[in-house]
Amino acid sequence: MIRPATVNDIPEIRTMIRELAAYERAEEQARATEGQLREALFGEHPAGFALIAEDDGTGEVMGYALWFPRFSTWTGTRGMHLEDLYVRAHARGAGYGKALLATLAATCRRNGYDRFEWWVLSWNTPAVDFYTSLGAELLDEWKVCRLSGEPLGELAAQAPEVGAPACDG
């Protein structure tokens, strides 16, 4: 069963985020607290949305997907960015990942989103193979850029004075 996450799922979502980070060899980077996740997913201005995959028989949580809307200036339409897709190791191959992705694809269609995009680590061959088997196009010509920590602070310090913030999101 695939269902929208509830605030009661926050501890389980946080646990799975840490499991995903460990699988991706970056556990020390998974610092989100339950409070931060509660605010991000269920606060006054949600930053994202989550789905939960449960075993139909036992109700055990098998995985989750966390996504947020995005906007394309080229198409002039919204799209979906999948931040996390995670299925617990013992449940992989049972259809939970595909069910989560299909539910998200249906959400895209229902909302008129033209694009459904996410990132995958190049070394994660099982995920790459799974995504391409579904028809996902790997955009090799694009590179992910990231500023964080000290470089982010240094660039921010160079910002000109403005009358109002560019956004408050």
JOSULBEL-V442320 format. One record per backbone hydrogen bond with DSSP energy under -0.5 kcal/mol. NH is the residue of the N-H (numbers start at 1). CO is the residue of the C=O. Records with the same first field share a line. If there is no record, write none. Layout:
NH: CO + CO
This chain:
3: 52
5: 50
9: 6
10: 7
13: 9
14: 10
15: 11
16: 12
17: 13
18: 14
19: 15
20: 16
21: 17
22: 18
23: 19
24: 20
25: 22
26: 21
29: 26
30: 26 + 27
31: 29
37: 33
38: 34
39: 35
40: 36
41: 37
42: 38
43: 39
46: 43
47: 40
48: 40
49: 67
51: 65
52: 3
53: 63
54: 1 + 52
55: 60
59: 55
62: 53
63: 53
64: 86
65: 51
66: 84
67: 49
68: 81
70: 79
72: 77
73: 71
76: 72
77: 72
79: 70
80: 115
81: 68
82: 80 + 117
83: 66 + 81
84: 66
86: 64
88: 62
91: 88
92: 88 + 89
94: 91
99: 95
100: 96
101: 97
102: 98
103: 99
104: 100
105: 101
106: 102
107: 103
108: 104
109: 105
110: 106
111: 107
112: 108 + 109
113: 108
114: 78
115: 78
117: 80
119: 82
124: 121
125: 123
128: 124
129: 125
130: 126
131: 127
132: 128
133: 129
134: 130 + 131
135: 132
136: 131
138: 136
139: 137
140: 138
142: 139
151: 148
152: 148
153: 149
154: 150
155: 151
156: 152
157: 153
158: 155
159: 156
